[in-house]
């Protein structure tokens, strides 16, 4: 359905109670850590991150529960801001940024139209994209800009558009997206928390010095907790298989996406992609896990049938 009333959706109340319980419970924990000192709580990084999650969660959930158009709108917003931050990180000229953002929004639209149209877009854009360095050849770095622009389109726009494919073409797609969103969020929280508390063994010291193997364990644990909390949203068919396999897909995608973004930022020697989200940096810093989870989710579910 293109647009629907979220309050009529059977997933609305269970999702609301789960999200409120989780956010409320973590706020109580943060208050305990701050020893009930409100001023200390407000200045803590953990509270700033909790506040961002408290804003992100309802936006993500409502977009999915309201129908196909709002899901497409959400993906388009993520693509738009993500590409703008990517262009700043990679120092793409304004002419390349405008074209990249415009064609980036095309990915979600084609995914909503049909799977065949979606698959036809990358080769068509690559062919058309080769014209840009030929036309804008003033500084002699057009081919380099084209390479990074195509990477940005595939990495952000094309990958994220798979969320639209899951919604439209996978049985139980909306519920799966709700569960995957929760799992991705908690996998990041688990990796951060366990890594901070118990991290000793470096995972990729040159690429991302703060990531540890203990954090990877927290990543997997968080993904399982997220999927099990949202188990009510998963399809009845192969329900047990979803409970076992979906967290693994999310954990792999979340770690992969995090490391990939770290590689891009290290290439250009930047710490954050922006300052859009207090406590996190840019939007791209927050959705880096979801970016890779999206295609892995769609193709894994397609294989499962």
Secondary structure, DSSP 8 states (H G I E B T S, - for coil): --S--GGGSTHHHHHHHHHHHHHHHHHHHHHHHTTT-HHHHHHSHHHHHHHHHHHHHHHHHHHHHT-HHHHHHHHHHHHHHHHHHHHHHHT--HHHHHHHHHHHHHHHHHHHH-HHHHHHHHHHHHHHHHHHHHHS-SSS-HHHHHHHHHHHIIIIIIHHTHHHHHHHHSTTHHHHHHHHHHHHHHHHHHHHHHHHHH--SEEETTTEEEEEHHHHHHHHHHHHHHHHHTGGGS-STTHHHHHHHHHHHHHHHHHHHHHHHHHHHHHTT-S-S-SSBTTTBSHHHHHHHHHHHHHHHHHHHHHH-
